[in-house]
Amino acid sequence: PESLTHLRPPHSLGSLGAGSDYASFIHYLGITSMDIAYTYDRNKTSARIYPAYHTAFDTFDYADRFIDPGFTSHQAVARTAGNVLLRLADSLVLPLNVSDYGEKLEELYSVA
């Protein structure tokens, strides 16, 4: 099977957060989840998301005019996620380190 090594950097195992759309999958159902995103250039801004995110101004029109004209970044993220999922679905052996995942789960959900 083809390797996903070219998709690795930068990657990390960590908490997806409690307020996300996918929180219930990992926190309540135990379904492995991932977050794929393109971020801003950290040398130019400390912003993680665009200013209107999850506000009344966060509309299709706003995104099309100011955030991602032509939705090229949206398409890139969707294509990347689709490519990862297709490669994982077609792999005879999943290219994942389950030990790292198990250790991170223990770290994130251990009671101090």
DSSP file (Angstrom, degrees, kcal/mol; ACC not computed):
  #  RESIDUE AA STRUCTURE BP1 BP2  ACC     N-H-->O    O-->H-N    N-H-->O    O-->H-N    TCO  KAPPA ALPHA  PHI   PSI    X-CA   Y-CA   Z-CA
    1    1 A P              0   0    0      0, 0.0     2,-0.2     0, 0.0    90,-0.1   0.000 360.0 360.0 360.0 148.0    0.0    0.0    0.0
    2    2 A E        -     0   0    0      1,-0.1     2,-0.1    85,-0.1    89,-0.0  -0.458 360.0-120.9 -70.4 139.1    1.1    3.6   -0.7
    3    3 A S        -     0   0    0     -2,-0.2     3,-0.3     1,-0.1    -1,-0.1  -0.425   6.3-147.3 -82.2 154.1    2.4    5.4    2.3
    4    4 A L    >   +     0   0    0      1,-0.2     3,-2.3    -2,-0.1     4,-0.3   0.156  65.0 116.3 -99.8  16.3    1.0    8.6    3.8
    5    5 A T  G >   +     0   0    0      1,-0.3     3,-1.4     2,-0.2    -1,-0.2   0.814  68.0  61.3 -60.1 -30.4    4.4    9.8    4.9
    6    6 A H  G 3  S+     0   0    0     -3,-0.3    -1,-0.3     1,-0.3    -2,-0.1   0.648 102.3  54.1 -71.0 -11.3    4.3   12.8    2.5
    7    7 A L  G <  S+     0   0    0     -3,-2.3    -1,-0.3     1,-0.1    -2,-0.2   0.457  87.0  91.2 -95.5  -3.0    1.2   14.0    4.4
    8    8 A R    <   +     0   0    0     -3,-1.4    -2,-0.1    -4,-0.3    -1,-0.1   0.976  54.1 102.8 -65.3 -67.0    2.8   14.0    7.9
    9    9 A P  S    S+     0   0    0      0, 0.0     3,-0.1     0, 0.0     0, 0.0  -0.361  83.4  23.2 -72.9 146.5    4.4   17.4    8.7
   10   10 A P  S    S+     0   0    0      0, 0.0     2,-0.3     0, 0.0     0, 0.0   0.611  92.4 134.2 -85.1 135.5    3.1   19.3   10.5
   11   11 A H        +     0   0    0      2,-0.0     2,-0.3     0, 0.0    -3,-0.1  -0.922  22.6 176.5-135.4 161.6    0.9   16.9   12.5
   12   12 A S        -     0   0    0     -2,-0.3     2,-0.5    -3,-0.1     0, 0.0  -0.984  27.8-127.4-160.2 154.6    0.2   16.3   16.1
   13   13 A L        +     0   0    0     -2,-0.3     2,-0.3    87,-0.0    -2,-0.0  -0.927  55.2 118.2-103.1 129.3   -2.0   14.2   18.3
   14   14 A G        -     0   0    0     -2,-0.5     2,-0.2     3,-0.0    -2,-0.1  -0.968  64.5 -51.7-170.5-177.3   -4.0   16.3   20.7
   15   15 A S        -     0   0    0     -2,-0.3     3,-0.1     1,-0.1    90,-0.0  -0.512  34.0-149.7 -73.0 137.8   -7.4   17.3   22.0
   16   16 A L        -     0   0    0     -2,-0.2    -1,-0.1     1,-0.2     6,-0.1   0.560  50.0-109.5 -83.3  -8.9   -9.8   18.5   19.3
   17   17 A G        -     0   0    0      1,-0.1     3,-0.4     2,-0.1    -1,-0.2  -0.001  14.5-101.9  95.8 156.3  -11.5   20.7   21.8
   18   18 A A  S    S+     0   0    0      1,-0.2    -1,-0.1    -3,-0.1     5,-0.1   0.698 111.0  55.6 -89.0 -20.9  -14.9   20.6   23.4
   19   19 A G  S    S+     0   0    0     -3,-0.1    -1,-0.2     4,-0.1    -2,-0.1   0.306  82.8 109.8 -98.4  10.4  -16.7   23.3   21.3
   20   20 A S  S >  S-     0   0    0     -3,-0.4     3,-1.0     1,-0.1     4,-0.3  -0.341  78.8-113.6 -85.3 166.6  -16.1   21.8   17.9
   21   21 A D  T 3  S+     0   0    0      1,-0.2     3,-0.2     2,-0.1     4,-0.1   0.738 117.1  45.7 -67.2 -23.9  -18.6   20.2   15.5
   22   22 A Y  T >> S+     0   0    0      1,-0.2     4,-1.2    -6,-0.1     3,-0.8   0.333  79.1 105.0-103.5   6.7  -16.9   16.8   15.9
   23   23 A A  H <> S+     0   0    0     -3,-1.0     4,-3.0     1,-0.3     5,-0.5   0.870  76.5  56.5 -57.4 -40.1  -16.5   16.8   19.7
   24   24 A S  H 3>>S+     0   0    0     -4,-0.3     5,-1.5    -3,-0.2     4,-1.3   0.827 100.5  59.5 -65.2 -30.0  -19.3   14.4   20.3
   25   25 A F  H <45S+     0   0    0     -3,-0.8     6,-3.1     3,-0.2     4,-0.3   0.945 119.3  25.9 -62.8 -48.1  -17.7   11.8   18.0
   26   26 A I  H  <5S+     0   0    0     -4,-1.2     4,-0.5     4,-0.3    -2,-0.2   0.906 127.8  42.4 -83.5 -42.9  -14.5   11.6   20.1
   27   27 A H  H  <5S+     0   0    0     -4,-3.0    -3,-0.2    -5,-0.2    -2,-0.1   0.859 129.5  20.5 -78.1 -36.1  -15.7   12.6   23.5
   28   28 A Y  T  <5S+     0   0    0     -4,-1.3    -3,-0.2    -5,-0.5    -1,-0.1   0.765 135.1  30.4-104.4 -30.5  -19.0   10.7   23.8
   29   29 A L  S   <S-     0   0    0     -5,-1.5    -3,-0.2    -4,-0.3    -4,-0.1   0.582  92.1-128.8-108.0 -12.4  -18.7    7.9   21.2
   30   30 A G        +     0   0    0     -4,-0.5     2,-0.5    -6,-0.3    -4,-0.3   0.704  52.2 154.0  72.7  19.2  -14.9    7.3   21.2
   31   31 A I        -     0   0    0     -6,-3.1    -1,-0.3    -7,-0.2    -2,-0.1  -0.710  50.5-114.0 -84.8 125.7  -14.7    7.6   17.4
   32   32 A T        -     0   0    0     -2,-0.5     2,-0.3    -3,-0.1    -1,-0.1  -0.331  43.2-176.1 -58.0 134.4  -11.3    8.6   16.2
   33   33 A S        -     0   0    0    -10,-0.0     2,-0.3     2,-0.0    -1,-0.0  -0.906  13.2-160.2-133.5 159.3  -11.5   12.0   14.6
   34   34 A M        -     0   0    0     -2,-0.3     2,-0.5     2,-0.0   -18,-0.0  -0.968   9.9-145.4-139.6 157.8   -9.2   14.4   12.8
   35   35 A D        -     0   0    0     -2,-0.3     2,-0.5     2,-0.0    -2,-0.0  -0.988  14.1-173.2-124.0 122.1   -9.0   18.1   12.0
   36   36 A I        +     0   0    0     -2,-0.5     2,-0.3     2,-0.0    45,-0.1  -0.969  19.8 151.5-116.1 127.9   -7.5   19.2    8.8
   37   37 A A        -     0   0    0     -2,-0.5     2,-0.5    40,-0.0    -2,-0.0  -0.997  41.8-133.0-153.9 148.7   -7.0   22.9    8.3
   38   38 A Y        -     0   0    0     -2,-0.3     2,-0.2    35,-0.1    39,-0.0  -0.892  34.9-160.2 -97.0 135.9   -4.9   25.4    6.5
   39   39 A T        -     0   0    0     -2,-0.5     9,-0.1     1,-0.1    10,-0.1  -0.665  21.6 -89.1-115.0 169.3   -3.9   28.2    8.8
   40   40 A Y        -     0   0    0      7,-0.4     2,-0.6    -2,-0.2    -1,-0.1  -0.302  54.6 -86.4 -70.6 159.3   -2.6   31.8    8.4
   41   41 A D    >>  -     0   0    0      1,-0.2     3,-1.9     2,-0.1     4,-1.6  -0.587  35.7-149.2 -67.0 113.9    1.1   32.5    8.1
   42   42 A R  T 34 S+     0   0    0     -2,-0.6    -1,-0.2     1,-0.3    -2,-0.1   0.685  94.6  62.1 -63.6 -19.0    2.2   32.8   11.7
   43   43 A N  T 34 S+     0   0    0      1,-0.1    -1,-0.3     3,-0.0     3,-0.1   0.684 111.0  38.5 -77.3 -18.0    4.9   35.3   10.7
   44   44 A K  T <4 S+     0   0    0     -3,-1.9     2,-0.3     1,-0.3    -2,-0.2   0.714 127.4   3.3-104.7 -26.3    2.2   37.7    9.5
   45   45 A T     <  -     0   0    0     -4,-1.6    -1,-0.3     2,-0.1    -5,-0.0  -0.994  46.0-141.8-157.2 155.0   -0.6   37.3   12.1
   46   46 A S        +     0   0    0     -2,-0.3     2,-0.1    -3,-0.1    -4,-0.1   0.379  65.2 124.1 -97.1   2.2   -1.4   35.6   15.3
   47   47 A A        -     0   0    0      1,-0.2    -7,-0.4    -6,-0.1    -2,-0.1  -0.399  40.4-172.8 -65.2 134.6   -5.0   35.0   14.1
   48   48 A R  S    S+     0   0    0      1,-0.2     2,-0.3    -2,-0.1    -8,-0.2   0.762  73.0  14.9 -94.2 -33.7   -6.1   31.4   14.2
   49   49 A I  S    S-     0   0    0    -10,-0.1    -1,-0.2     4,-0.0   -10,-0.0  -0.863  94.3 -83.4-135.0 168.1   -9.4   32.0   12.5
   50   50 A Y    >   -     0   0    0     -2,-0.3     3,-1.8     1,-0.1    -2,-0.0  -0.419  44.8-110.0 -75.9 154.6  -11.0   34.8   10.5
   51   51 A P  T 3  S+     0   0    0      0, 0.0    -1,-0.1     0, 0.0     7,-0.1   0.745 112.7  50.0 -59.3 -30.5  -12.7   37.6   12.5
   52   52 A A  T >  S+     0   0    0      5,-0.1     3,-1.9     3,-0.1     6,-0.3   0.410  76.2 142.4 -90.6   3.7  -16.3   36.8   11.6
   53   53 A Y  T <  S-     0   0    0     -3,-1.8     3,-0.1     1,-0.3     4,-0.1  -0.203  78.3  -4.3 -53.5 126.0  -16.1   33.1   12.5
   54   54 A H  T 3  S+     0   0    0      1,-0.2    -1,-0.3     4,-0.1     2,-0.2   0.781 108.6 116.4  58.8  33.2  -19.3   31.9   14.2
   55   55 A T  S X  S-     0   0    0     -3,-1.9     3,-1.4     4,-0.0    -1,-0.2  -0.668  86.3 -96.1-114.7 177.3  -20.9   35.3   14.2
   56   56 A A  T 3  S+     0   0    0      1,-0.3    -3,-0.1    -2,-0.2    -4,-0.1   0.724 124.8  58.2 -64.4 -20.7  -24.0   36.7   12.5
   57   57 A F  T 3  S+     0   0    0     -5,-0.2     2,-2.0     1,-0.1    -1,-0.3   0.522  75.2 103.0 -87.2  -5.9  -21.7   38.0    9.8
   58   58 A D    <   +     0   0    0     -3,-1.4     2,-0.2    -6,-0.3    -1,-0.1  -0.535  55.5 143.0 -79.5  79.3  -20.3   34.5    9.0
   59   59 A T     >  -     0   0    0     -2,-2.0     4,-2.4     1,-0.1     5,-0.2  -0.691  67.2-107.4-117.5 168.0  -22.3   34.0    5.8
   60   60 A F  H  > S+     0   0    0     -2,-0.2     4,-2.5     1,-0.2     5,-0.2   0.923 121.4  50.7 -57.8 -46.1  -21.7   32.4    2.5
   61   61 A D  H  > S+     0   0    0      2,-0.2     4,-2.4     1,-0.2     5,-0.2   0.911 109.7  49.6 -61.4 -44.4  -21.6   35.8    0.9
   62   62 A Y  H  >>S+     0   0    0      2,-0.2     4,-3.0     1,-0.2     5,-1.1   0.928 112.8  47.1 -60.7 -46.3  -19.0   37.1    3.4
   63   63 A A  I  <>S+     0   0    0     -4,-2.4     5,-3.4     1,-0.2     4,-0.4   0.910 113.6  48.4 -62.7 -42.1  -16.8   34.1    2.9
   64   64 A D  I  <5S+     0   0    0     -4,-2.5    -1,-0.2    -5,-0.2     6,-0.2   0.868 119.4  37.9 -67.7 -36.8  -17.1   34.4   -0.9
   65   65 A R  I  <5S+     0   0    0     -4,-2.4    -2,-0.2    -5,-0.2    -3,-0.2   0.910 135.6   7.8 -80.7 -44.1  -16.3   38.1   -0.9
   66   66 A F  I  <5S+     0   0    0     -4,-3.0    -3,-0.2    -5,-0.2    -2,-0.1   0.773 126.5  40.3-115.3 -33.5  -13.6   38.4    1.8
   67   67 A I  I   <S-     0   0    0     -5,-1.1    -3,-0.2    -4,-0.4    -4,-0.2   0.933 128.7  -2.3 -90.3 -51.0  -12.4   35.1    3.2
   68   68 A D    > < -     0   0    0     -5,-3.4     3,-3.0    -6,-0.2    -1,-0.2  -0.533  68.1-156.9-147.5  72.4  -12.0   32.7    0.3
   69   69 A P  G >  S+     0   0    0      0, 0.0     3,-0.7     0, 0.0    -4,-0.1  -0.295  88.8   9.0 -55.2 127.5  -13.1   34.1   -3.1
   70   70 A G  G 3  S-     0   0    0      1,-0.2    -6,-0.1    -6,-0.2    -5,-0.1   0.423 111.9-102.9  79.4  -2.5  -13.9   31.2   -5.3
   71   71 A F  G <> S+     0   0    0     -3,-3.0     4,-2.1    -8,-0.2    -1,-0.2   0.831  72.8 148.8  54.1  38.2  -13.7   28.9   -2.3
   72   72 A T  H <> S+     0   0    0     -3,-0.7     4,-2.1     2,-0.2     5,-0.1   0.885  71.0  47.5 -69.7 -38.1  -10.2   27.7   -3.4
   73   73 A S  H  > S+     0   0    0      2,-0.2     4,-2.3     1,-0.2     5,-0.2   0.901 111.1  52.0 -68.5 -39.6   -9.0   27.1    0.1
   74   74 A H  H  > S+     0   0    0      1,-0.2     4,-2.4     2,-0.2    -2,-0.2   0.917 110.6  48.7 -59.6 -43.4  -12.2   25.3    1.0
   75   75 A Q  H  X S+     0   0    0     -4,-2.1     4,-2.7     1,-0.2     5,-0.2   0.897 109.0  52.9 -64.2 -40.1  -11.7   23.0   -2.0
   76   76 A A  H  X S+     0   0    0     -4,-2.1     4,-2.3     2,-0.2    -2,-0.2   0.914 110.9  46.3 -62.9 -43.0   -8.1   22.3   -1.1
   77   77 A V  H  X S+     0   0    0     -4,-2.3     4,-2.7     2,-0.2     5,-0.2   0.929 114.0  48.4 -65.1 -44.9   -9.1   21.3    2.5
   78   78 A A  H  X S+     0   0    0     -4,-2.4     4,-2.5     1,-0.2    -2,-0.2   0.900 113.0  47.8 -62.8 -40.8  -11.9   19.1    1.1
   79   79 A R  H  X S+     0   0    0     -4,-2.7     4,-2.5     2,-0.2    -1,-0.2   0.893 111.9  50.0 -68.0 -38.9   -9.7   17.5   -1.5
   80   80 A T  H  X S+     0   0    0     -4,-2.3     4,-2.6    -5,-0.2    -2,-0.2   0.945 112.8  46.1 -63.5 -47.7   -6.9   16.8    1.1
   81   81 A A  H  X S+     0   0    0     -4,-2.7     4,-2.6     1,-0.2    -2,-0.2   0.920 113.7  49.5 -61.2 -43.7   -9.4   15.2    3.5
   82   82 A G  H  X S+     0   0    0     -4,-2.5     4,-2.5    -5,-0.2    -1,-0.2   0.901 110.7  49.9 -62.0 -41.4  -10.9   13.1    0.7
   83   83 A N  H  X S+     0   0    0     -4,-2.5     4,-2.4     2,-0.2    -2,-0.2   0.922 111.5  48.1 -63.7 -45.1   -7.5   12.0   -0.4
   84   84 A V  H  X S+     0   0    0     -4,-2.6     4,-2.5     1,-0.2     5,-0.2   0.939 113.6  47.6 -60.1 -47.3   -6.5   11.0    3.1
   85   85 A L  H  X S+     0   0    0     -4,-2.6     4,-2.6     1,-0.2    -2,-0.2   0.896 111.8  49.4 -64.6 -40.6   -9.8    9.1    3.6
   86   86 A L  H  X S+     0   0    0     -4,-2.5     4,-1.8     2,-0.2    -1,-0.2   0.917 112.5  48.0 -63.7 -42.4   -9.5    7.3    0.3
   87   87 A R  H  X S+     0   0    0     -4,-2.4     4,-0.7     2,-0.2    -2,-0.2   0.898 113.4  47.1 -66.4 -39.6   -5.9    6.2    1.0
   88   88 A L  H >< S+     0   0    0     -4,-2.5     3,-0.8     1,-0.2    -2,-0.2   0.913 111.4  51.5 -66.2 -41.3   -6.8    5.0    4.5
   89   89 A A  H 3< S+     0   0    0     -4,-2.6    -1,-0.2     1,-0.2    -2,-0.2   0.836 113.6  44.5 -64.6 -32.6   -9.9    3.1    3.1
   90   90 A D  H 3< S+     0   0    0     -4,-1.8     2,-0.3    -5,-0.2    -1,-0.2   0.498  89.4 108.2 -91.1  -4.3   -7.7    1.4    0.5
   91   91 A S    <<  -     0   0    0     -3,-0.8     3,-0.2    -4,-0.7   -88,-0.0  -0.561  55.1-157.8 -78.6 133.6   -4.8    0.5    2.8
   92   92 A L  S    S+     0   0    0     -2,-0.3     2,-0.4     1,-0.3    -1,-0.2   0.861  92.6  29.2 -72.0 -36.6   -4.3   -3.1    3.7
   93   93 A V  S    S-     0   0    0     -3,-0.1    -1,-0.3     2,-0.0    -3,-0.0  -0.993  93.7-123.2-124.9 124.0   -2.4   -2.0    6.8
   94   94 A L        -     0   0    0     -2,-0.4     2,-1.9    -3,-0.2    -6,-0.1  -0.475  15.3-134.9 -69.2 130.6   -3.2    1.4    8.3
   95   95 A P        +     0   0    0      0, 0.0     2,-0.4     0, 0.0    -1,-0.1  -0.301  66.4 117.1 -82.6  55.6   -0.2    3.7    8.4
   96   96 A L        -     0   0    0     -2,-1.9     2,-1.0     4,-0.0     3,-0.1  -0.925  66.0-131.4-124.5 147.1   -0.9    4.8   12.0
   97   97 A N     >  -     0   0    0     -2,-0.4     4,-1.7     1,-0.2     3,-0.3  -0.828  21.0-174.6 -97.8  99.4    1.0    4.3   15.2
   98   98 A V  H  > S+     0   0    0     -2,-1.0     4,-2.7     1,-0.2     5,-0.2   0.753  80.6  62.4 -69.1 -23.4   -1.6    3.0   17.6
   99   99 A S  H  > S+     0   0    0      2,-0.2     4,-2.6     1,-0.2    -1,-0.2   0.933 104.4  47.2 -65.3 -44.9    0.8    3.2   20.5
  100  100 A D  H  > S+     0   0    0     -3,-0.3     4,-2.3     1,-0.2    -2,-0.2   0.910 113.4  49.3 -60.4 -42.0    1.1    7.0   20.1
  101  101 A Y  H  X S+     0   0    0     -4,-1.7     4,-2.4     2,-0.2    -2,-0.2   0.927 111.7  47.8 -64.1 -45.7   -2.7    7.3   19.9
  102  102 A G  H  X S+     0   0    0     -4,-2.7     4,-2.3     1,-0.2    -2,-0.2   0.904 112.0  49.6 -62.4 -42.7   -3.2    5.1   23.0
  103  103 A E  H  X S+     0   0    0     -4,-2.6     4,-2.3     1,-0.2    -1,-0.2   0.904 111.5  49.0 -63.5 -41.2   -0.6    7.1   25.0
  104  104 A K  H  X S+     0   0    0     -4,-2.3     4,-2.8     2,-0.2    -2,-0.2   0.894 109.8  51.7 -67.0 -39.2   -2.2   10.4   24.0
  105  105 A L  H  X S+     0   0    0     -4,-2.4     4,-2.3     2,-0.2    -2,-0.2   0.928 110.4  48.6 -61.4 -44.6   -5.7    9.1   25.0
  106  106 A E  H  X S+     0   0    0     -4,-2.3     4,-0.8     1,-0.2    -2,-0.2   0.919 113.6  47.4 -60.4 -43.2   -4.4    8.1   28.4
  107  107 A E  H  < S+     0   0    0     -4,-2.3     3,-0.4     1,-0.2    -2,-0.2   0.915 115.6  44.0 -64.1 -43.9   -2.7   11.5   28.8
  108  108 A L  H  < S+     0   0    0     -4,-2.8    -1,-0.2     1,-0.2    -2,-0.2   0.827 123.2  33.8 -72.3 -32.2   -5.8   13.5   27.7
  109  109 A Y  H  < S+     0   0    0     -4,-2.3     2,-0.2    -5,-0.2    -1,-0.2   0.257  84.8 118.9-114.5  12.7   -8.4   11.5   29.7
  110  110 A S     <  -     0   0    0     -4,-0.8     2,-0.6    -3,-0.4    -4,-0.0  -0.543  62.8-126.1 -77.1 146.4   -6.5   10.5   32.8
  111  111 A V              0   0    0     -2,-0.2    -2,-0.1     1,-0.1    -1,-0.1  -0.816 360.0 360.0 -94.7 124.4   -8.0   11.8   36.0
  112  112 A A              0   0    0     -2,-0.6    -1,-0.1     0, 0.0    -2,-0.0   0.478 360.0 360.0 -80.0 360.0   -5.4   13.7   38.1
